[in-house]
Amino acid sequence: MSGMSREEVESLIQEVLEV
């Protein structure tokens, strides 16, 4: 992953987990 910080990735993961 490039151009993505950990907070950005965690935000996407949280969106997927909250499905």
N, C-alpha and C positions, 0 to 999 in steps of 0.2 A: 504494500500500500504506500503510495507516495503522494505527498500533498495533503495528507490527512493526519491530524493529531489524534492522540488517544481519546480525547473528549469527543471528537467528531465520530470516531468509530464506536465509542460506547453509546453515543446518541442513536446511531443507526441500529445497534444491537438492541437497545431498549425498545425501539419502535417495532422491531421484529418480534421481540419477546412479548410485547403487549399487543398481540394479534387477536 
